[in-house]
């Protein structure tokens, strides 16, 4: 069980090269940073709840959560 566990650290900001993405920034800034994957998030009823943009870095996946066009959370997950 320990080998399948992932360490997650959620915060308000993350640096992508010279760019700093923070909670409250527009989704456009996230897209300009070039995510490796974008996932549409849904409510239990199937309606749109926002997007998650994933960035893959060496040993870490950075997930940027967007609702209503604004960044609400940034999480780092160790692979």
C-alpha positions, 0 to 999 in steps of 0.5 A: 500500500505504501508504494501506491501512495502519493504525496500531495501538497496543495498551495496557492502558487507555482513557478513555471520557468519565469512565470508564476501562476497564482490562485486568482490568475486567469485560465489564459495564463495557465494555458500560455504556460503550456499544460501537458494535459487538460481534464474537464471536471464534472459534477455528480450530475455530469455538468461542467465544474471546471478544468484541471491542467496537468504539468509533468516535471521530473518526479512531480505532477503539478495540477492547476485547478480552474473554476469560472475562468480563475485558478482556485488551487495548485497542487504538487503530486510526487510520482 
